[in-house]
């Protein structure tokens, strides 16, 4: 049996000694400056500034409000990690807790001061977010790109964050999409799987058409991939069937298939033998069927 990789080598465990945190009882918000056991200290919230290399770019208002409410009831149960800076302290990990503490009105927050080199800031923040699954695919991709631009190979990035090299490569490919589509992946309009299907298409107009059909018809990732292959003229090797002796298309029928595929913007198949045959046109939902039939009957897509 394959051994699972021990992920995230310099994660939270390397920064925060778990036993002392686990032993720490919850504290009421009325006493936020209570003495903490272990190498922690209370630092003024206003003396801390965020990590400029924080990979997480979206902090939902509802999420922060919920965390702030929890902090008001129970206090901050896990300290943030900071490093000293010229004008106070800079966050290494824990920006969500820091933001929520400010929202809750706390003047100080428990913090652990660590000596972290600038080149490690992004890696530390990335590891924390990967552990907690807090990053969307685009945020991950941007962080991976920053690490590779810093000199790390894709394999080295994977080793640092506990992911396969292919996962790193697939995320980096998402950054080849136009910014508009990247934003839709960030907000969840498109999944990373849908984005990978869109990357199969180089033509901007056809890519936009596929995106619209994914959203309008709520296509599954598999259906989106099939449609992408049909729009690019490629076929799925695993679904290829043997041809009958007289089933090979002549050049005229092949040209007709290409024309229909381009006009209807969907997968078209013609089978022919002995002068007889059939045309198959795929659709992906009632709205797609209506669009295709209108294109056939009215001659307009």
N, C-alpha and C positions, 0 to 999 in steps of 0.2 A: 504494500500500500504506500502511495506517495506520501512523503512527509510534508505537512503544511508549513509554509515559510513562517518563521517567527517575525511577524510584521512590526514595523515602526520602531526600529531600534532605539532612537533617541526621542521617545515619546514622552508622555506625561510622567511615566515612571522614572525617567532619568532626571526630571526636574523637581518632582514633588514626592517625598517619601510617603508612600501610601499608608503604612501602618499608623503614623501620627495623625494623618488626615482622618482615617477611619475611626480612630479613638476619640476624635474631637466631638463632643456633644453639641447639638444645635444650640445656638444662642439667640435670644430675643433681640429684635431690632432696637429695643430700648437701650441695649448695652453693646453697640457695635465696636467699641474700643476695648472690649475685654481682652485680657492678656491671652495670647494663643500659645499653646505648647509647640515646641519645635522652632526652627529658624525662621519664624515669621515676624512681621512687624505691621503696624497700622500706618498707612500712608494716606495723606489727604488726596481725595479723588481728583481735585483740581491740579495737583502736582504731577499727575500722570497724563501722558499724551499717547495716542494710539500708535501702533506699529505701522510705519509707512508701507511695509511690505506685507501687511496682512492680506492673505489671499481671498478672504471672505469680503465681498463688496456689498452684499445685501443683508441688512438686519431688519427683519420685519417688525413693524410697530406693535402688532398684537403679541408677537413672541416676546419682545422686550417688556411689554406691560405685564405679561404673565410672570416672567422671571422677577420683575421688580416687586410684584405682589408677594411672591414667595420669599424674597429677601426681607420684606417688611415683617413677615410672620416668623421666619426662621433664622434670619441673618445670612451672611455669605458663608457657606459651608466648605468651600474650597478656595484657598487664596489664589490670587492672580500671580503671575510671574512677571517681574519687571527687571530692567537693567538701568543703571544710573546714566543720566545724560547731562548735558551742560546746563539745562534749565529745569531739572527735576528728575523724572523717571520716564522711561519708554516701555510700553507693554511688550512682552515677549509672547505670552499666551494669556487668554482670559478677557478679550475685548468685550464679549457679550456681557460677562459678569460686571465689568467696569461700567459699561453703558447703563445696565440695569440698576446698579448701585447708585449712580448719579440720578437716574430717573426716580428712584425710591427716596431720594433726599439724604442719603448717607453722606456724611462729611469725610469719613475715612473708609478704607477698604483693606482687609488683610492681604498682605503681599509678601512675596518671597523675592528677595533681591539676588539676582544671579549675574555672574560675569559671562555674558554671551557676546561673542564676536559678531560684527555686523554681517559677515557672510553667512552666519548661522540663523539669523533672524527669520528669514523666509522659511527655511527648512523646519525650524521649531514650530512656527505657526501653522505650516502646512500639515505637519504630522498630527498636531492636536485636532485640526479640523477633519482630517481623514479618519482618525480614530472615532470621532463623534458623528461622522457622516454629515457634516454641516455644510459642505460645499456642493454647489451645483456643477454640472459637467464643464461649463465654460470657466468658472472660477478655478477648477482643478487644472484645466488646460493652460490657463494663463500662468498659474504657479509653476507647472511643469516646464513651460517655456522659459520662465525666468531662471529656473535652475539650470536648464540646458544652455542658456545664454551665459550663465556664470561659469561654464566650462564642464559641467557634468554630462556624461552620455546618458541616453535613454535608459540603458541598463542600470547605470549607477543611480539614476533618479528612482527607478523601480526598487532597487535594493534599499534606498533610504526610507521610502514610504511604505514598503511592504507590498508592492504591486508588481505584476509581470510587465516585462518590457513592452509586450504587445498592447497592454492596457494603456501605458504611457503614450505609445505611438498613436493609438486610436483617439485618445483625447486631444493630442496635438493636431490631428487632422481636422478637428472641429473648428480650429481657428482659420481654416481655409475658406469657411463660409463667409458670406457678406455679414457685416455687423448687424444688420436688421434681423437675419436669421439666427445669429448668435444670441441676440436679446430674447428671441422667442424660446430658445433652449433654456436660457437663464430663468425665464418666468414660467416655464413648464408648458407653454403652448405646444412645443415639440419636444419629444424625448431625444435622448442621445442616439437611440436606434433609428428614429426617423431622420435625424440629422445625417447619419451615416448613409442612409438611402439617398438623401439629397446630394451627397458628395459624389454619387455615381454619375451625376449629370453635370456636364460642363456648360451646356447652353443655358444662359440666365433665364430666358423666357420659359424653356421647358422645366427648369428647376422651380421657377415660380408657380408654374401650372401644377406640378406635383405637390408643392407645398399647399396650395389652395385645396387640392383634392384630399390631402391627408387631414386637413383641419375640417373641411366641410363634411366629409364622409366618415370622419373618425377612423381612418384606416389603421389597422394593426401594423406593426413594424414589418411583419412578413409580407403583408399585402403591399405596403409601400415599396419594399425591395423588389417584389415582382413587377410592379408598375414601373419602377425605375429601370429595370432591365429591359422591359418592353419598349420604353422610350429611347433607350440607347441602342436597341437592336441586339442586345446580348440575351443569352438564354441560360437557364439554370442547368448545369451539367447533370445533376442528380435526377432531374425530372425528364431528361431526354429519352424518348422512346425509339425503338428501332423502326426504320422506315420499311414499308412494303416495297416490293420490287418496282411497282409503277408509281410510287409515292413521291419521287423526287420532283421538285418544282422546276418548271422550265423558266428561263429568264424573264419571260413576260409576266408570269404569275408572281415571281419574286418581286418584280418591280411594282406590281399591283399591291402586294402586301406592304411594301415600304410606303407606298402612297397612302393607303388606308390608315396605316399606323400613324403617319404624320398628320393626317387630317382629323382622325378621331382621337388622337392622343391616348391610345390604349393598346393593349396587346391584341394583335390580329393574327390568325392562323388560317391558311388555306391548305386543305388536303385534296389531292387529285389522283385518280387512277382510272384508266380506261375511258377517259373523256368525261368522267363524272367526279363529283367531289362535294366539298362543303366549305363554308366560311365560318370561322368561329371568332366572335368578338367578345372580349371580356369586359365586365363592368364590376364596380366595387360599391354597390349600394344603390338605393332607389334614385337618388339625385344624379348619380353618375349615369345610370341607365337612361334617365330623362335627357341628360345632356347629349348622350351618344345618339339616341333616337332622333332628337331634334336636329343634330348635325347631319344625319342620314336623310331625313325627310325634307329638311329645309335647305340643306346644302351649306349650312353655316355652323361653325363650332360654337 
